[in-house]
């Protein structure tokens, strides 16, 4: 998955549109890219607009993706952002 880190929303959109869903490996890759896209566009947007480690974490356990505590994931992201901002002041 290291080839994904650093990509932008535009890159992810292009990859989602180009990927086939003919086999299980392609479907899994599509799901991973989709989860990254949703995080970057809606749940965990950043000013840098590139995939970061926080975006990558959920896609390594796709079999339990629906059981993930997304509320805590987003809240921790917000708390970290506020803490980092306050430390810079």
C-alpha positions as CSV (number, residue, x, y, z in Angstrom):
1,X,0.0,0.0,0.0
2,X,3.0,2.3,0.1
3,X,2.3,3.3,-3.5
4,X,-0.9,5.0,-2.2
5,X,0.7,7.2,0.4
6,X,1.0,10.8,-0.7
7,X,-1.7,10.6,-3.4
8,X,-4.3,13.3,-3.7
9,X,-8.1,13.1,-4.0
10,X,-7.7,13.6,-7.8
11,X,-5.3,10.6,-7.9
12,X,-7.8,8.5,-5.9
13,X,-10.7,9.5,-8.1
14,X,-8.7,8.5,-11.2
15,X,-7.7,5.2,-9.7
16,X,-11.3,4.4,-8.7
17,X,-12.6,5.1,-12.2
18,X,-9.9,3.0,-13.8
19,X,-9.9,-0.1,-11.6
20,X,-11.9,-3.1,-12.7
21,X,-14.0,-5.2,-10.4
22,X,-13.6,-8.5,-12.2
23,X,-11.7,-10.3,-9.5
24,X,-11.5,-10.3,-5.7
25,X,-8.1,-8.5,-5.6
26,X,-9.5,-5.6,-7.7
27,X,-12.6,-5.4,-5.6
28,X,-10.6,-5.2,-2.5
29,X,-8.3,-2.5,-4.0
30,X,-11.4,-0.5,-5.0
31,X,-12.8,-0.7,-1.5
32,X,-9.5,0.4,0.0
33,X,-9.3,3.4,-2.4
34,X,-13.0,4.3,-1.7
35,X,-12.4,4.2,2.1
36,X,-9.4,6.5,1.6
37,X,-11.4,8.8,-0.6
38,X,-14.3,9.1,1.9
39,X,-11.9,9.8,4.8
40,X,-10.1,12.5,2.8
41,X,-13.2,14.1,1.3
42,X,-15.6,14.0,4.2
43,X,-14.4,12.4,7.5
44,X,-10.8,13.5,7.9
45,X,-10.0,16.3,5.5
46,X,-6.7,18.0,5.8
47,X,-5.3,21.3,4.3
48,X,-2.5,19.3,2.6
49,X,-5.0,17.1,0.7
50,X,-2.7,14.1,0.5
51,X,-3.1,10.7,2.0
52,X,-1.4,10.5,5.4
53,X,-0.8,7.6,7.8
54,X,-4.1,8.4,9.7
55,X,-6.0,7.8,6.4
56,X,-4.1,4.5,5.8
57,X,-4.8,2.8,9.1
58,X,-8.3,1.6,8.5
59,X,-7.7,0.0,5.1
60,X,-5.4,-2.7,6.5
61,X,-8.3,-4.4,8.3
62,X,-11.0,-4.4,5.6
63,X,-12.8,-7.5,6.9
64,X,-13.8,-5.5,10.0
65,X,-14.3,-2.2,8.3
66,X,-18.0,-2.0,9.2
67,X,-17.3,-2.7,12.9
68,X,-14.7,0.1,13.1
69,X,-15.4,2.8,15.6
70,X,-15.5,5.6,13.0
71,X,-16.7,8.2,15.5
72,X,-13.6,7.7,17.7
73,X,-11.4,7.7,14.6
74,X,-12.7,11.1,13.6
75,X,-12.7,12.5,17.2
76,X,-9.1,11.4,17.7
77,X,-8.2,13.1,14.4
78,X,-9.8,16.3,15.5
79,X,-8.2,16.2,19.0
80,X,-4.8,15.6,17.5
81,X,-5.3,18.5,15.1
82,X,-6.3,20.9,17.9
83,X,-3.4,19.7,20.1
84,X,-0.9,20.1,17.3
85,X,-2.3,23.6,16.6
86,X,-2.1,24.6,20.2
87,X,1.5,23.3,20.6
88,X,2.6,25.5,17.6
89,X,1.3,28.7,19.3
